[in-house]
Amino acid sequence: MTPSPSARPPAARPPAARPPTEEPSRREWFSELIGRTRFVVLIAVIAVLLVSFSLFLQGTLLALYTIWDSWRDTLTQGIANQDGNIAVEFLEIVSTMLKAVVFYLIGVGLYSLFITPLNLTSALGVESLADLEQKVVSVIIVILGVTFLEHFVRWEKPLDTLYFAGALALAGGALVFFQRVHRGNGGDLQQPQAKLRARQDLFEHHTEQRHIEDHDVELAEQATVAKQEGKVDAGEGSG
């Protein structure tokens, strides 16, 4: 005689799930803590931007003083009495402004890389530390050229000027070689269309923060695969 359904023994209950260990949560908490340490970069960002603003202000004051002094001498002594020192003084202003630009690029670049992506850095082509190095080195090379032009205009000691030119040539050549070696090692998100959209959002829509879309990531992945396979040159993905 078969037992009735009600008389059947109850099915064995599945064993109760063990409470999850606290190890994953501790790891997540520690990972979150390590990730939050990136905000320490704000100290460097603020310091570098303060240096940049200070140089911009000093360059502006120097420019105003030089303009006033040059026009005063021109009106009192005549244009014929002006010597080549006026050109050197104006070149010093350009050098000061370029140095301010270097500090500014470093400040906004570090903020965009570690804190929040900015349309400004994307429009300038700074998507990684390698890109930031490339931009800073480019401005430094221009500063070296302006510095040599200052000494060349003075032309006080030709032999010293020749030695100075040789030293600058070695330094500039090393920086150019550095750029050639690291060419194409920048960020793969640095696509032409992404840079154009960042410029439009920045200058037309006044949007500072940059939003990375899925389409940008897909293009970056395609560019990375193409570079690895050798289908495109390493520098073409940067646009």
Long-range contacts (C-beta under 8 A, 24 or more apart in sequence): 38-114, 38-115, 39-114, 39-115, 41-110, 41-111, 41-114, 41-115, 42-111, 42-115, 44-107, 44-110, 45-107, 45-108, 45-110, 45-111, 45-115, 48-103, 48-104, 48-106, 48-107, 48-110, 49-103, 49-104, 49-107, 49-108, 51-103, 52-100, 52-101, 52-103, 52-104, 52-107, 53-100, 55-96, 55-97, 55-99, 55-100, 55-103, 56-97, 56-100, 56-104, 58-96, 59-93, 59-96, 59-97, 59-100, 62-92, 62-93, 62-96, 63-90, 63-93, 66-90, 66-93, 84-153, 84-154, 85-154, 87-153, 88-150, 88-153, 88-154, 91-146, 91-149, 91-150, 91-153, 92-150, 94-146, 95-143, 95-146, 95-147, 95-150, 98-139, 98-142, 98-143, 98-146, 99-143, 101-139, 102-136, 102-139, 102-140, 102-143, 105-132, 105-135, 105-136, 105-139, 106-132, 106-136, 109-135, 112-210, 116-209, 117-209, 117-210, 117-211, 117-212, 118-208, 118-209, 118-210, 119-198, 119-199, 119-201, 119-202, 119-207, 119-208, 119-209, 119-210, 120-198, 120-202, 120-208, 121-210, 122-189, 122-190, 122-194, 122-195, 122-198, 122-210, 123-195, 123-198, 123-199, 123-202, 125-186, 125-190, 125-195, 125-238, 125-239, 126-187, 127-186, 127-187, 127-188, 127-189, 127-190, 128-186, 128-187, 130-182, 130-185, 130-186, 130-187, 131-186, 131-187, 131-190, 131-238, 133-182, 134-179, 134-182, 134-186, 137-175, 137-178, 137-179, 138-179, 140-175, 141-172, 141-175, 141-176, 144-168, 144-171, 144-172, 144-175, 145-172, 183-234, 183-235, 184-227, 184-233, 184-234, 184-235, 184-236, 184-237, 184-238, 185-234, 186-238, 187-220, 187-238, 188-220, 188-221, 188-223, 188-224, 188-227, 188-237, 189-216, 189-217, 189-219, 189-220, 190-237, 190-238, 190-239, 191-216, 191-219, 191-220, 191-223, 191-237, 191-239, 192-239, 193-219, 194-219, 194-239, 195-239
